[in-house]
Amino acid sequence: MAYVCAICGKGRVIGMKVSHAHNKSKRPFYPNLKSVKALVDNTTRRIKACTRCIRSGWVTKAG
């Protein structure tokens, strides 16, 4: 499974690393993913979800 949120699909984006001399080179920005036990189709599964989805209540945690 790639470094992508299982709920919203948020993944890696490419941005620029800018030095003090304003030199630019590409670098990746990764989402803040957490591995959580969630209810998916009435079964407990371990998924990777971003913290925004967890905080917003899109993930039903298994307990």
PyRosetta script that sets phi, psi and omega in degrees:
from pyrosetta import init, pose_from_sequence

init()
pose = pose_from_sequence("MAYVCAICGKGRVIGMKVSHAHNKSKRPFYPNLKSVKALVDNTTRRIKACTRCIRSGWVTKAG")
pose.set_psi(1, 132.6)
pose.set_omega(1, -176.5)
pose.set_phi(2, -75.2)
pose.set_psi(2, 175.4)
pose.set_omega(2, 179.8)
pose.set_phi(3, -83.1)
pose.set_psi(3, 69.0)
pose.set_omega(3, -175.3)
pose.set_phi(4, -136.9)
pose.set_psi(4, 141.9)
pose.set_omega(4, 177.1)
pose.set_phi(5, -67.2)
pose.set_psi(5, 132.3)
pose.set_omega(5, -179.0)
pose.set_phi(6, -73.7)
pose.set_psi(6, -17.2)
pose.set_omega(6, -176.7)
pose.set_phi(7, -94.0)
pose.set_psi(7, -57.5)
pose.set_omega(7, -173.5)
pose.set_phi(8, -102.1)
pose.set_psi(8, -13.5)
pose.set_omega(8, 178.7)
pose.set_phi(9, 83.8)
pose.set_psi(9, 10.6)
pose.set_omega(9, 179.6)
pose.set_phi(10, -66.3)
pose.set_psi(10, 132.5)
pose.set_omega(10, -177.4)
pose.set_phi(11, -137.3)
pose.set_psi(11, -158.4)
pose.set_omega(11, -177.3)
pose.set_phi(12, -72.6)
pose.set_psi(12, 138.7)
pose.set_omega(12, 173.3)
pose.set_phi(13, -124.7)
pose.set_psi(13, 152.0)
pose.set_omega(13, -178.2)
pose.set_phi(14, -102.4)
pose.set_psi(14, 130.3)
pose.set_omega(14, 177.1)
pose.set_phi(15, -130.6)
pose.set_psi(15, -164.1)
pose.set_omega(15, -177.7)
pose.set_phi(16, -115.7)
pose.set_psi(16, 137.9)
pose.set_omega(16, 169.1)
pose.set_phi(17, -94.1)
pose.set_psi(17, 122.2)
pose.set_omega(17, -175.1)
pose.set_phi(18, -114.8)
pose.set_psi(18, 122.6)
pose.set_omega(18, 179.6)
pose.set_phi(19, -83.6)
pose.set_psi(19, 175.2)
pose.set_omega(19, 178.8)
pose.set_phi(20, -63.7)
pose.set_psi(20, -31.3)
pose.set_omega(20, 177.3)
pose.set_phi(21, -83.9)
pose.set_psi(21, 7.8)
pose.set_omega(21, 178.3)
pose.set_phi(22, 66.3)
pose.set_psi(22, 27.7)
pose.set_omega(22, 170.1)
pose.set_phi(23, -77.5)
pose.set_psi(23, 142.0)
pose.set_omega(23, -176.2)
pose.set_phi(24, -120.8)
pose.set_psi(24, 137.6)
pose.set_omega(24, 171.5)
pose.set_phi(25, -144.1)
pose.set_psi(25, 152.8)
pose.set_omega(25, -175.2)
pose.set_phi(26, -76.4)
pose.set_psi(26, 145.4)
pose.set_omega(26, 176.3)
pose.set_phi(27, -148.9)
pose.set_psi(27, 153.3)
pose.set_omega(27, -179.8)
pose.set_phi(28, -88.9)
pose.set_psi(28, 148.0)
pose.set_omega(28, 169.7)
pose.set_phi(29, -114.5)
pose.set_psi(29, 125.5)
pose.set_omega(29, -176.9)
pose.set_phi(30, -106.3)
pose.set_psi(30, 147.0)
pose.set_omega(30, 175.7)
pose.set_phi(31, -74.0)
pose.set_psi(31, 157.3)
pose.set_omega(31, -179.9)
pose.set_phi(32, -83.7)
pose.set_psi(32, 89.1)
pose.set_omega(32, -177.1)
pose.set_phi(33, -94.7)
pose.set_psi(33, 142.7)
pose.set_omega(33, 175.3)
pose.set_phi(34, -126.4)
pose.set_psi(34, 144.3)
pose.set_omega(34, 176.0)
pose.set_phi(35, -89.1)
pose.set_psi(35, 117.6)
pose.set_omega(35, -176.9)
pose.set_phi(36, -129.0)
pose.set_psi(36, 150.7)
pose.set_omega(36, 171.6)
pose.set_phi(37, -86.5)
pose.set_psi(37, 119.4)
pose.set_omega(37, -175.2)
pose.set_phi(38, -130.6)
pose.set_psi(38, 157.3)
pose.set_omega(38, 175.6)
pose.set_phi(39, -85.2)
pose.set_psi(39, 115.8)
pose.set_omega(39, 178.0)
pose.set_phi(40, -125.8)
pose.set_psi(40, 116.1)
pose.set_omega(40, -177.5)
pose.set_phi(41, 54.7)
pose.set_psi(41, 44.5)
pose.set_omega(41, 179.3)
pose.set_phi(42, 61.4)
pose.set_psi(42, 22.2)
pose.set_omega(42, 173.4)
pose.set_phi(43, -127.9)
pose.set_psi(43, 151.2)
pose.set_omega(43, 178.7)
pose.set_phi(44, -85.1)
pose.set_psi(44, 122.8)
pose.set_omega(44, 178.7)
pose.set_phi(45, -134.5)
pose.set_psi(45, 152.6)
pose.set_omega(45, 175.7)
pose.set_phi(46, -94.5)
pose.set_psi(46, 118.8)
pose.set_omega(46, -178.8)
pose.set_phi(47, -124.8)
pose.set_psi(47, 162.3)
pose.set_omega(47, 172.7)
pose.set_phi(48, -99.9)
pose.set_psi(48, 120.1)
pose.set_omega(48, -179.6)
pose.set_phi(49, -129.8)
pose.set_psi(49, 144.4)
pose.set_omega(49, 178.5)
pose.set_phi(50, -74.4)
pose.set_psi(50, 157.3)
pose.set_omega(50, -175.6)
pose.set_phi(51, -67.0)
pose.set_psi(51, -26.5)
pose.set_omega(51, 177.7)
pose.set_phi(52, -67.0)
pose.set_psi(52, -40.4)
pose.set_omega(52, 177.9)
pose.set_phi(53, -67.6)
pose.set_psi(53, -39.2)
pose.set_omega(53, 178.7)
pose.set_phi(54, -64.9)
pose.set_psi(54, -46.1)
pose.set_omega(54, -177.5)
pose.set_phi(55, -67.8)
pose.set_psi(55, -33.7)
pose.set_omega(55, -177.6)
pose.set_phi(56, -80.2)
pose.set_psi(56, -8.8)
pose.set_omega(56, 178.0)
pose.set_phi(57, 89.9)
pose.set_psi(57, 13.1)
pose.set_omega(57, 178.2)
pose.set_phi(58, -74.1)
pose.set_psi(58, -18.5)
pose.set_omega(58, -178.9)
pose.set_phi(59, -104.4)
pose.set_psi(59, 125.3)
pose.set_omega(59, 174.7)
pose.set_phi(60, -94.8)
pose.set_psi(60, 106.9)
pose.set_omega(60, -176.4)
pose.set_phi(61, -72.4)
pose.set_psi(61, 142.2)
pose.set_omega(61, 177.0)
pose.set_phi(62, -85.2)
pose.set_psi(62, 134.3)
pose.set_omega(62, -176.2)
pose.set_phi(63, -139.1)
pose.dump_pdb("model.pdb")
